[in-house]
Amino acid sequence: MDEPWKRSRGLDGFDWGFLGVICALVSIGVLTIASGTAGKAGQFPIYAKQAVWVGVGSLAFLAMSTIDYHKLAFASYLLYGLGLLLLVVVMFGGKSTRGAQRWIALGPVAMQPSEFVKIPLLLVLATYYATQPRHGWWYRVIVPGFIMLPGFFLILKQPDLGNSLSFLAIYVTLLLAVGVKSKTLGLVFLSALMMFPFVWGELWGSLHDYQKERIISFVDPGYDPGGKGYQALQSRIAVGSGELLGKGFHGNTQTQFKFLPDSHTDFIFAVYAEEWGFLGTVPLIGLFLALLLLGLDIAANAKDLLGTLLAVGVVGMMTFNMVVNIGMTIGLAPVVGIPLPLLSYGGSTTVMTMAALGLLLSVRKGRLTSWS
């Protein structure tokens, strides 16, 4: 007969340390957005909007944490199919902003399907690998690649290079998690080299001029410093001007004097670094590392392969977004439009990230709880 704790429900399965790290990060995000957008016109402040999205994301977190992840896996192909359908809707009837067609208008708000379809992709790939042993080049690499590619190209066509790369990162993370033999890995590498000229031509051709110029400005930092390279340059200046101790809350002159546009979205790390300096970024990165380590601990102690793969996939997705976002902020990666999880302003990305973290908690509760 099961022990009582195995049949526990509700808050008993919560990891309060995990929850505390999440609360700390979203609080820092709202405060930094408030500082970075101070003085901007509008009846409803941007930081207040973000607080609302955090509230919606919290509901998504709670919902995902209380659902048996096996039930989500059972519906994974249906969820992924609906996600792809939404991406097709975006292609033909989506809302366009700044030359990108990525959103579906829902009254006063807009939803970005490319964010939400990441979780169904993770569920599909984890379910595929966990259902039965997958051996050989075809079943381990090619078939899941074909599963991933429709969403990848639909997102790339919007165009949304950042989220398409995040899509690819989920696939690569799970591929590495299930293990790839050195011979298979060598064949993948060789095939990638052979296909690179054709794929790169298609990829480069699908990018808008501003995206191409961003990549060129990354390769050549002096390219168009007053145009497409302007934001990346100003971001590095903001980070560097924070020096060791920073300028303090509301001391972000790069943002206050409008040198760094859209700082509350993809460049929120630059705002934080300018205000709190190098010493202030250390605990922030420490919080991110703590979140990732807690996620890896959940993966290591999951009760089955499905739970392990889901947890590893969430950690891999968040790691990729964190590394690329901070990298592009400090000039170590091209500007590709990837937000910093839990800190950057954005409804879709905030709700998706919180839902993914709720999935992590569901995996943890699966080890402590007899899901029914």
C-alpha positions in Angstrom: 0.0 0.0 0.0 1.3 3.4 -0.9 2.6 5.7 1.9 0.5 8.8 2.5 3.1 11.1 1.1 2.9 9.4 -2.3 -0.7 10.2 -2.5 -0.3 13.8 -1.4 -1.7 16.7 -3.6 -1.7 20.4 -3.6 1.2 22.4 -2.1 2.9 19.3 -0.7 4.7 18.7 -3.9 6.0 22.3 -4.3 9.8 22.9 -4.2 9.8 26.2 -2.3 13.4 26.9 -3.1 12.6 26.5 -6.8 9.6 28.8 -6.4 11.7 31.4 -4.5 14.2 31.6 -7.3 11.5 32.2 -9.8 9.8 34.9 -7.7 13.2 36.6 -7.2 13.8 36.7 -11.0 10.4 37.9 -12.0 10.6 40.6 -9.3 13.9 41.8 -10.6 12.5 41.8 -14.1 9.5 44.0 -13.2 11.7 46.5 -11.2 14.2 46.7 -14.0 11.5 47.3 -16.6 10.0 50.0 -14.3 13.4 51.7 -14.2 14.2 51.3 -17.9 10.8 52.7 -19.0 10.5 55.5 -16.5 9.2 58.6 -18.2 7.6 56.9 -21.1 4.2 58.1 -22.1 1.2 55.9 -21.5 -1.8 55.7 -19.1 -0.8 52.1 -18.2 2.9 51.8 -17.4 4.9 49.1 -19.1 6.0 47.6 -15.8 2.4 47.3 -14.7 1.6 45.4 -17.9 4.5 43.1 -17.2 3.2 42.5 -13.7 -0.2 41.5 -15.2 1.6 39.1 -17.5 3.5 37.7 -14.5 0.1 37.1 -12.9 -1.2 35.3 -16.0 2.0 33.3 -16.2 1.6 32.3 -12.5 -1.7 30.8 -13.3 -0.1 28.9 -16.2 2.6 27.8 -13.9 0.1 26.5 -11.3 -2.0 24.8 -14.0 1.0 23.0 -15.6 2.4 21.9 -12.2 -0.9 20.3 -11.2 -1.4 18.3 -14.5 0.2 14.8 -14.8 2.9 15.3 -17.4 2.0 11.8 -18.8 -1.5 13.2 -19.8 0.2 16.1 -21.5 2.5 13.6 -23.4 -0.6 11.6 -24.4 -2.0 14.7 -26.1 1.4 16.0 -27.4 0.9 15.3 -31.1 -2.5 17.0 -31.0 -1.1 20.0 -29.2 1.8 20.2 -31.6 -0.6 20.0 -34.6 -2.6 22.9 -33.2 0.5 24.9 -32.7 1.6 24.4 -36.3 -1.9 25.4 -37.4 -1.6 28.6 -35.4 1.7 29.3 -37.2 0.0 28.8 -40.5 -2.7 31.3 -39.4 0.0 33.8 -38.5 1.5 33.4 -42.0 -1.7 34.3 -43.8 -3.6 36.5 -41.3 -1.2 37.5 -38.6 -0.6 41.0 -37.2 2.5 42.7 -38.6 4.8 45.0 -36.7 8.1 46.4 -38.0 8.2 44.2 -41.0 7.6 41.0 -39.0 4.3 39.0 -39.0 4.4 37.1 -35.8 1.3 37.8 -33.8 -2.4 36.9 -33.7 -4.6 39.8 -32.5 -7.0 38.9 -29.7 -8.8 42.1 -28.9 -6.6 44.5 -27.1 -3.7 42.0 -26.8 -1.7 39.9 -29.3 -0.5 36.4 -28.9 2.8 35.1 -30.4 2.3 31.4 -31.3 6.0 30.9 -32.0 6.5 31.1 -28.2 3.7 28.8 -27.2 4.5 26.0 -29.7 7.9 25.4 -28.1 6.2 23.4 -25.2 4.2 21.1 -27.6 7.5 20.5 -29.6 9.2 19.5 -26.4 6.3 17.2 -25.4 6.3 15.5 -28.8 10.0 14.9 -29.0 10.2 13.7 -25.4 7.2 11.4 -26.0 8.8 10.1 -29.2 12.1 9.2 -27.5 10.5 7.8 -24.3 7.9 5.6 -26.0 10.3 2.9 -27.1 14.1 2.5 -27.7 15.1 4.5 -30.8 18.2 3.1 -32.4 20.0 4.0 -35.6 20.5 7.1 -37.6 17.0 7.2 -39.1 15.0 6.8 -35.9 17.2 8.8 -33.5 18.1 11.7 -35.7 16.1 12.0 -39.0 12.5 11.2 -37.9 12.6 13.7 -34.9 14.3 16.2 -37.2 11.3 15.9 -39.6 9.0 16.5 -36.7 10.8 19.7 -35.8 11.4 21.2 -39.2 7.8 22.3 -40.1 7.6 24.5 -37.1 11.2 25.7 -37.6 10.6 26.9 -41.1 7.2 28.4 -40.4 8.7 30.5 -37.6 11.7 31.4 -39.7 9.3 32.6 -42.4 7.7 35.2 -40.1 10.6 36.1 -39.9 11.7 35.2 -36.3 15.3 34.0 -36.3 15.5 34.0 -32.5 12.5 31.7 -31.9 13.4 29.4 -34.8 16.9 28.9 -33.3 15.2 28.2 -29.9 13.1 25.6 -31.7 16.3 24.0 -33.1 17.9 24.1 -29.6 15.1 22.0 -28.1 15.7 19.3 -30.8 19.5 19.3 -30.3 19.1 19.2 -26.5 16.9 16.1 -26.6 19.1 14.5 -29.2 22.1 14.9 -27.0 20.1 13.8 -23.9 19.2 10.4 -25.5 22.8 9.9 -26.5 24.3 9.9 -30.0 27.1 7.5 -30.9 30.3 9.0 -32.1 29.8 7.5 -35.6 26.3 8.9 -35.8 27.5 12.3 -34.6 30.2 12.2 -37.2 27.7 11.5 -40.0 25.5 14.3 -38.7 28.5 16.7 -38.8 29.6 15.5 -42.3 26.0 15.8 -43.6 25.7 19.3 -42.1 28.9 20.4 -43.8 27.7 19.0 -47.2 24.3 20.7 -46.8 25.5 24.0 -45.4 25.8 25.9 -48.7 22.2 25.0 -49.7 20.7 25.5 -46.2 22.6 28.7 -45.6 21.4 30.0 -49.0 17.8 29.3 -48.0 18.3 30.6 -44.5 20.0 33.8 -45.6 17.5 34.4 -48.3 14.6 34.1 -45.8 16.0 36.9 -43.6 15.0 40.5 -43.9 17.6 43.1 -44.7 17.7 44.4 -41.1 18.4 40.8 -39.8 21.2 40.4 -42.4 22.7 43.7 -41.4 22.5 42.7 -37.7 24.6 39.6 -38.4 27.1 41.6 -40.5 27.4 44.2 -37.8 28.2 41.4 -35.3 31.0 40.1 -37.6 32.2 43.6 -38.2 31.5 45.7 -35.1 32.3 48.9 -36.9 29.8 48.3 -39.6 27.0 50.9 -39.7 27.4 52.1 -36.0 24.7 54.7 -36.5 22.3 52.3 -38.2 21.7 48.6 -37.8 24.7 48.2 -35.5 23.5 51.1 -33.3 21.5 49.1 -30.7 24.2 46.5 -30.2 26.9 49.2 -29.8 24.8 51.2 -27.3 24.1 48.0 -25.3 27.8 47.4 -24.9 28.3 51.0 -23.8 25.5 50.7 -21.2 27.0 47.5 -19.8 30.5 49.0 -19.7 29.3 52.2 -18.1 28.0 50.3 -15.2 31.6 49.4 -14.3 32.0 47.6 -10.9 29.2 49.1 -8.7 26.8 50.5 -11.2 24.8 53.8 -11.2 22.0 52.7 -8.9 18.3 52.4 -9.5 17.0 54.8 -12.1 20.6 55.7 -12.9 20.6 54.1 -16.3 21.5 57.1 -18.4 21.7 55.2 -21.7 18.1 54.4 -21.3 16.9 57.6 -19.7 18.4 59.6 -22.5 17.0 57.3 -25.2 20.3 56.0 -26.4 19.2 52.4 -26.0 15.8 51.9 -27.7 13.5 49.0 -26.7 15.7 48.3 -23.7 12.9 46.7 -21.7 12.6 43.8 -24.2 15.7 42.0 -25.6 18.2 44.4 -23.9 16.9 44.3 -20.4 20.2 42.8 -19.2 22.0 46.0 -20.4 19.6 48.2 -18.2 20.3 46.0 -15.2 24.1 45.9 -15.7 24.2 49.7 -16.1 22.3 50.2 -12.8 24.0 47.6 -10.7 27.4 47.0 -12.3 29.5 43.9 -12.5 28.9 43.1 -8.8 25.2 43.3 -9.3 25.2 41.0 -12.3 26.9 38.2 -10.3 23.9 37.4 -8.0 21.5 37.7 -11.0 23.5 35.2 -13.0 23.7 33.1 -9.8 19.9 33.0 -9.6 19.8 31.8 -13.2 22.4 29.1 -12.5 20.5 28.1 -9.4 17.3 27.7 -11.5 19.1 25.6 -14.1 20.7 23.4 -11.5 17.4 22.8 -9.8 16.0 21.9 -13.1 18.8 19.4 -13.7 18.2 18.0 -10.3 14.6 17.4 -11.2 15.8 15.7 -14.4 18.2 13.5 -12.5 15.6 12.3 -10.0 12.6 12.0 -12.4 10.7 8.7 -12.0 10.9 7.8 -15.7 12.6 8.6 -19.0 9.8 10.9 -20.1 10.1 13.1 -17.0 13.9 13.2 -17.5 13.7 14.3 -21.1 11.0 16.9 -20.4 13.1 18.4 -17.6 16.3 18.4 -19.7 14.4 20.0 -22.6 13.1 22.9 -20.4 16.6 23.4 -19.0 18.2 23.3 -22.4 15.7 25.8 -23.9 16.2 28.3 -21.0 20.0 27.9 -21.1 20.1 28.6 -24.8 17.9 31.7 -24.4 19.9 33.0 -21.4 23.3 32.5 -23.1 22.3 34.0 -26.4 20.5 37.0 -24.9 23.3 37.9 -22.5 25.8 37.2 -25.3 24.1 39.6 -27.8 23.8 42.2 -25.0 27.6 42.2 -24.4 28.6 41.7 -28.0 29.4 38.0 -28.0 26.5 36.9 -30.2 24.6 38.6 -33.0 21.3 40.3 -32.3 18.6 37.7 -33.1 15.7 38.8 -31.0 15.8 36.4 -28.1 14.3 37.7 -24.8 15.9 37.0 -21.4 13.6 34.5 -19.6 11.6 36.0 -16.7 13.2 39.4 -17.1 12.3 40.8 -20.5 9.0 42.4 -21.1 6.5 40.4 -23.2 3.3 38.6 -22.5 3.8 35.5 -24.7 7.4 34.8 -23.6 6.5 35.4 -19.9 3.5 33.0 -19.9 5.4 30.4 -22.0 8.4 30.5 -19.7 6.2 30.2 -16.5 4.3 27.3 -18.1 7.5 25.5 -18.9 8.7 25.9 -15.3 5.3 24.6 -14.2 6.0 21.5 -16.3 9.3 21.1 -14.5 7.5 21.1 -11.2 5.0 18.6 -12.6 7.9 16.2 -13.2 9.2 16.8 -9.7 5.8 16.1 -8.2 5.6 12.9 -10.3 8.4 11.5 -8.2 6.6 12.4 -5.0 3.0 11.8 -6.0 1.0 9.0 -7.4 -0.5 10.7 -10.3 -3.9 9.4 -11.4 
